[in-house]
Amino acid sequence: MTQKHARTPCVLGFYKTICQPNGETCGGILITSHLGRPIEFQCSLPIRPNRTQQTLYGTTLFSFLKGELIAEALRDKLSVKPDILFVDDMEAVSESTWGEIPVICFQADTSTEEQMKLRNHTVFVPQKHQAALQEKLNLLDQHVPETADLREPLFRVEQALQEACGHAA
């Protein structure tokens, strides 16, 4: 007998990419309940741009890989979409990739209008996501314990990626 589980009241997403010394980049996304318990995990295969791609994309290569190519592939594989997505790398933030899902980046930007205080952290929130985030922050405040470390799941994703990529060196 299959029992369908109700959606948790606040679903959080944690997206992280890692760059290996051999030039490969891979990414993973952990979807958790409001209590930090895993609901779903997806990771990409390592991607190594060739010399032509490096030349053509130039300085935009890593923001394309992290914020679009890998992120879109992982987003499309998710069976549960997060209410809020947390990242810790500005190159992983692409406003077009996540649509209406507000993205919060722990790596603060120099733009003060897109910075805000979230619990004990100064975070960057793209202008496009600021209005949607206000509604989602109510969910966060209601369901996620104040003592919860919102950065910690990103470390779990990093460890899982290192394991999945076989500690590529």
Secondary structure as UniProt FT lines:
FT   STRAND          12..19
FT   TURN            21..22
FT   STRAND          25..32
FT   TURN            34..35
FT   STRAND          38..43
FT   HELIX           51..57
FT   HELIX           58..60
FT   HELIX           61..64
FT   HELIX           65..70
FT   HELIX           71..77
FT   STRAND          84..87
FT   HELIX           90..92
FT   TURN            95..97
FT   TURN            99..100
FT   STRAND          103..105
FT   HELIX           112..114
FT   STRAND          115..118
FT   TURN            119..120
FT   STRAND          121..124
FT   HELIX           127..129
FT   HELIX           130..143
FT   TURN            146..147
FT   TURN            150..151
FT   HELIX           152..164
FT   TURN            165..167
//
